[in-house]
Amino acid sequence: MRLDCKNCGAMAGHWLVCEVPGPKNGTQSEYKCVCQKCGAVWRVDHHPLKEGGPAPEPHPEPGMVEALGVQAPPEDYYLHRGHAWVALEESGEVRVGLDDFSQKILGPADALRLPEVGAVFFQDHICMALIKKEHKASFEAPVDGLVTAVNPEVCQNPRLLHRDPYGEGWLFKVKPTNLRQNLASLSSKENNEAWIAKESWRLLNLMETTVGLTLPSGGALVGDVYGHFPQLGWRRLVKEFFLTNVTRNWKKKGL
C-alpha cells in the first residue's frame, strides 16, 4: 500500500516515522508519520518499518476531521465564516488563528500583518492580513476584544502558519469584551466539520467551472490552490471565501 501524503501528495519516501510511547499499562507504542515535505502528521497503530509487509493506512490524529484533504479545526475550537478560529484559554483570553482551508487556498505566506498589542477591534472587521509576493489577503476578526499578545514565532517564520495552523501557527491572543454574543455567531464542534466540507466542495466547484479541474475519487486539494491555478484570481478567492461579512465600504478601500 502506498503511503502518499494526503495533504500535499508527496510520495511515500517523504514520510518520517516517529515513536509515540504507549500508556504505562504496557500496551504497544503508537507512531506518528510526519511528511517531511509539508509537515502533515498522521498516526498509525504500529511501526510500519519494523513490522514488514504492507504498512497500515495513516489516519488523522483525534479531533482532526478532513474533507477533500482539508482539516477541520479541533472540536473545542470556534470557527468564523471568514476562516479565522478562536480557542478559549483558562486565563479568560482567546487564541486566534487561521484555519487549514485558508492555507490550502493561499499557500505559505511570505509575511503576516497582525494587530499590535493593545489594539482593539470588533467581530467581522478586518484585523489581519497574509502577504504573498505582491498579493494581500485580509481577514475578519472572529471576536470583539483587546489584543494582549502576538505569537513571535509565527512573526519570524510565517510559514509556520501553513504547517501547523491549529497549533504552533496560532497568531495572537485577545481579551474578549463580548464573548458570549460573539461565540453565538461562530461554528463549533460537529458544525466545523460540516462547514469545512461545504467550503471545500464550493472551492472544488469553482475550480471545475474556472479551470476544468475534477478531482478523482478520494482525491484531495493541493496545498497551494492559487499557486497551482492563478487563473482563479487572488482577489476573487479572497472576496469569495474570506471577506464574506465585510461591508461594501470596507471593500472599496481595497482591503
N, C-alpha and C positions, 0 to 999 in steps of 0.2 A: 504493500500500500504506500503510495507516495504521500509525503507529508508537506506538500506545498503550502506556503503561508496563505491563509485565507484573508489576511489583511492587505498584503502588498503583492502576493503572487510569487514571492521568491521560492526557488526550488528547495527541496529537502535539505540540500547541503548547507543551507544558511542557518539551520536550527542549532542552537546551543542548548544542551540538556543540563539542568541544574537540579541538584537534590534538595527536596523539602522534607526534613525529618518527620516521621510519623509520630503519633501520640505516644506517650510514655508507657502505654499498656502493651507495647511490643508488636503492634501492628506494623505492616510493611510501610516503608517510606514511600512518599509520592515524589514526583519530579515535575519540574517546570520545563517546558520547551520555550526558548526565547529566540525569536527571529533576529538574527544579527544584522539584517538589512533595515528593518523598520522598528524593531523593539517590541513587537506584539508578543504577549505572553499567553501560553496555553498550559493546562495542567493535564498530566497523564497519570495513570494508576501505578505504573511501574516503569523501570528504566528500559526504553526500547533498545538501547545499545548493548545491554547486558543479557537480555532475555533471548536474543536471537530470533529469527523468524520475523514475520511482519509486525511492525510497530502499531500500537493502538492509535485510533483517530484522536487527535488532541481536541479538547473542548474548552470553551471559555471558563475562566475562573468563576466561582459562585458569585451571583449578583450582576454578572455581565451577560446581557442578552443581545444577540445580533439580529440584524435584518439586512440582507444583501451585503454582509461583511461590515456593517456599521454597528458599533457597540452603543447600546442604550446606557444611560447613567445607572449607577447602583440604586437599589430600591429606596434608600434613605435620602436621595438627592431630589431636589425640586428643579424642574426644567421650564425655562421661559420659552415662549414661542419664537423668539429670536435666536435660540440655541445657546443661550448662556445658562449656567446651572448655579444652584445655591445649595450649600451643605451647612447644616446647623452645627455650631460649636458649643461646648459646655459653658464657655465664658459668656454666652449670650450673643457673641458675634456670629457672622456667617462668612464662609468662604465662597468666593465667586470664581467661576471659570467658564470655559467654552467647551461644548460637547464634541464628541468624536465625529459627528456629522459635519460640523463646520470644518474640521480638519480634512475630512475626505474630499470636500469640495475645493478648498483653497490650497491645501498642501502646506508644507512647512513655511513659517513666517521668517522674514529677514529681520523684522523689528516689531515691537509692540508699543502702542501708546496707551498707557494705563493712567488712571487718575492718581493724583498725588495724595499723600496722607493729609487728611484734613478737608479734602474736597467733599462736597455734599451734592448728591444727585437724587433723582426720583425715578421710580419704575417707568419703563418704556422710553425714557430719554436716553440719547446717546451718551455713553460714558467711556468707551474704549475703542481701540481700532487695531487691526492687524495690517502690517505693511509687507508687501511682497513685490520687490522690484519697484516699478512705477505705480503700482496699484495700492489702494487702501480700501479695507473693508471695515466699516463701523458696526458696532454692536450696541444694543439697547441694555440698559440697566435692568436686572431682574427684580430688584427691591429698592425701596427708598432707604437712604442712610448716609452715614459719615464714614469715609474711608479711614481705617485705623492701621493698615499695614499693606505693603505691596511685596510680592514674592521676589526677592532679589535674585534667586537662581534663574527664574524664567526671564527676568530682565536681561541678565547676562547671556543667557542661552535661550532665545525664543523658540528654538526647535524642540525644546523640552515639552512645550505645549502640544506639539504634534505627536510626540512619542508617548506621552502619558497625560492625556487631557483631564482625567478624573483623579489623578494622584499628584505627583510632584509638579505637574504642569498647571496647578491652580494659579490664579492671577493676583487677587487681592482679598483683603478682609474688610468687612463693613459692620459697623454698629447700626443695626436697623432701627428705624423710627416708626415704622408702620407695618411690622412683620406679619401680624395675623391677617390683615386685609391683603397684603401682597401675596402671601402664600396661597390664599384662596383662588388667585388667578393663575397659579402655576400648576404644572402637571407633576405627579409623583407616583411612585410605586409602579403597578402594572400599567398605568396610563403612559408612563415614559416609554415602555416597550412599544405600545400601540402607536404613539406619536412618532417615534423614530422610524418605525416600519412605514407609516404613512408618508413621511417626508422622503424616505429613501425611494419608495416607489414613485413619488411625484418627481423626484430628480431623474429617475430612470426614464419615465415617460417624456420628460423634457429632452433628455439625451436621444431618445428614439426619434422624436419629431425633428430635432435640430441636426443631429449628425448621423442618424440612421443606425445607431448602435443598439443591439439587442443582446442582453446577457444570456449565456447558455444556462440550462437548468442547473441550479446550485452555484451559479456564478456570484461574484462579489464585485462591488465598486472598487475602482483603483484608489490608491491613497492620495491622489492629487488630480481630481477630475478636471479642474480648469487647466492645469499644466498639460494634460494629455489632449484636451478638447477646448482650446481657446476660442473656437467659434461659438461656444455657448455664451460668451460675453461676460466679462467680470462684473460690470455694473448690473447687468441683468440678473446674475446669480445672487449678488448681494441684496438687491431690491426684492427679489422673489422669496428669499429664504431668511434673511437676517434683519431687514428693516420693515417688518410687517406691521408694526404699530406706530411708526414714526409719522407725524403729521405731514401734510403736503408742504407746509412752510419749512420744516426741517429738511425735507428732501431738496427743496430749491437751493439750499445752501451747499449742496454737493457733498453732504456728509454720508 
